[in-house]
Amino acid sequence: MNTQDIRAETITTEPTRALTAKIFGIGGAGCNAADHLARANFNGTFYALNTDAQALEKSQIQNKIALGNRRTRGMGTGGDPDLGRTIAQDELQNLKSLCTGVDLVFILCGLGGGTGTGAAPVIAQVAKENGALVLAIVTTPFDFEGTRRQAQAQAGLQILTASADAVICLPNQKLFKILDENTTFVELFKTSNEMLADAVRGVWRLLTDSALKPVDFADLCSVTRARHAESAFAIVEGVGDSRVDQVVEKVLAHPLLDSGEVLVQSDAVLVSLIGGPDLSMGEVNRLMTQINRNCEKANLVFGASINEAYTNKLGLTLIASRSAKSDLKPEPALSADRNSPTALGLDRPQFLDPANTERPVSRVVAPVPDLTTEAREQLIAAGARRGRKKVSRLQKELPLEIISKGRFDKSEPTIRHGEDLDMPTYIRRGVALN
Amino acid sequence: MFEPSNIIVGLEIGTSKICAVVGEFNSAGALNIIGIGQARSNGVRKGEICDPVKAEEDIRNAIVEAEQMANVEIRSVFLGVTGNHIRGFNNHGVHPVVSADREITEDDVQDVIKNAKAINLPADHSVVHAVRQLFQIDGQTGITNPVGMFGARVEVDVHVVHGHVNRLKNPIRAVKSLQLDVDEIVFTGLASSLALLTTEQKELGALVIDIGAGTTEYVVYCDGVIKHTGVLAVGGDHVSNDLAYGLKLPLGRAEQIKIEHGGAILDESSKGQKISIPHELGLPAKTINLEHLRRIMSLRLEEILSLVEQELAELGLLDYIRAGVFLSGGCSRIPQIQTLAENIFDMPVSRGSSNSISGLKSALDQPEFATAIGLVRFGSFQQKRKGKPTISGGLKNILGTIFQK
């Protein structure tokens, strides 16, 4: 999707109760992405938040919020997420007033630095507490940026997934797969920004541009809320008579979807389709059956819209999300008196939460209470019942994570319809032996 | 011995074995298989060479064995190629006949085929075969050879098999490093079908599935021409690997058990049965559940065949296959695989045998050799096209080469 197309596609139709959206660009990368989106006539209120006053000055967004002037005097955080977090918490009241009465909050940021990694979870939490649906759309750093930044980004992502409703994470490193070697460095970052902006636009289009097949706001909520998902997305286009086939082929071969494998594993898939007035229901049907076949288990939310600019063309934005493997506990509510000073799990000691930790059985055995035989039998029976129940409750299914491919470990994988055929069939089909 | 062009050698570099078959035209001009050499293959995965040094050694062993058996010297081979990168599709070519009397000449036929070959392949792919299907003259369909007919416009459908350039070069390089020439490369699926099918079966419509160790190739014939080809990089190795993983056995043992106790269908009789594997050097005795063995195998084989069936169903080709399905390759030896395939394809299934060639009877019946024998058969067609080698012709050739020097 290039800028011309986007400009032509300014949102025109609004649902009866217009949704309000605010887009927060946080940190350097976030502001750039928000800038990019604002330039493309996106319909929403933009805010640029940064600790670096100089960078903020350059931003073309009107609502600029300089963070931490008191603490850092507008010099930035120097890549320290803890500082970024503390600064955001200083501005809690201010942020709260920004987030009231908003339906949808988009948070754009690049994880790995100080401001984005530290402040984004705070803002997400505040917005969520004020009743907004929070979609964080973030990038993780390139590998060449070093392991420390990568570790910070991963820790930040964990906290963010716990506090936002949905996180769409674009690992920047994957851009190497879709760009060729000769791409300029400037273009690399531009593509990264474009990807973030495209994701916002895809979700927004899904909600508002409802000409052919509308999507409910509630639909989106049901897919994203409380799923703590990790997501991947793909944006593809097809032109001409074979546009449907082109789109399907491109989706299944998309590097960001790991050649369709992500699609098979996903729990929820959002598909936003945009076509010209010549888009036929047959084409839509053909496209959706093919996509459906690849993600049979997933909850599919589908929206389609019509745009003059897309005559003889077909654009598709697909967001696939999967429940996180580890069920993270959401961050404790932020309040003035319970401020955790070191928030990121990098160097935080692992203290047990006294409320939620089961105590081990004491070694000291209490003497048998003096009871009648009847009462004793009752107690024993109740104990046995309780015991059995407890056992069945504790019995968990262990995840099958490492499946060795044996002699095909090092050969090129054979992938058909998004399935890795080198893996034993009975495991992929979930057939139990015994 | 004086006439090297009388000998046609097919070389298949397979995942489990490398096989060289020597064929010769007998005095009546018919093809006769006179020698076979084979070696265990170590440097090949999924039909493609992954260790050139080992592969070269194995190829040498196979060639030497074939030379000894046939008592000939092998100078060039028809080489079978396969792998996940190979694709087949149909294309259409058109050519206007320009001559004044509108009689179609051989040149027109070559031109129309050239037009049909001009397709946009991916940049790094090259054509392995362009097999002509049927010609159309001014809309009249079903013409097999238009030379000498009249018309203003010739059209042709071709089936193009193409593959990745560099990956096609790997086996060629391995053969050339042994000071052997490669006459031509041939898609192994096509070779198998040449060995197994008779002309009547091709006319009726037939499907050949060659399930080897590393890859499964399939070729569909309808109305006497090739309509579809494909490769799936899954085969017997995957079955062994699944068993090794599921039954917790070393790969070698899994393979042995697959051969001794394997079966394609999970039937009632295998339920609750145990097999004990005797103690061997370094490996303890073990009992395994026959039901598990069969279940793992049947799921994998069913998947392979279903993937082929799905692909053909999508192309709408299943209704045109009237002679049935012919299986070859090592996996076609698995008991009851024919029943399994019958259930999936809903048509008669049989294990193919290379009956249309004479020679070593023991070799012709083996489904493993179908590809290599097919390569020889492919070679024989090429030789015949160039002109039947006769003694006088051969002498002329030899004299010609002497005088050139």
Interface residues (C-beta under 8 A of the other chain):
Chain A: I403 S404 K405 G406 R407 F408 S411 E412 T414 R416 L421 D422 P424 T425 Y426 I427 R429 V431 L433
Chain B: R45 K46 C50 N84 L232 A233 V234 D237 H238 N241 D242 A244 Y245 G246 L251 N289 H292 R295 I296 L299 R300 E302 E303 L307
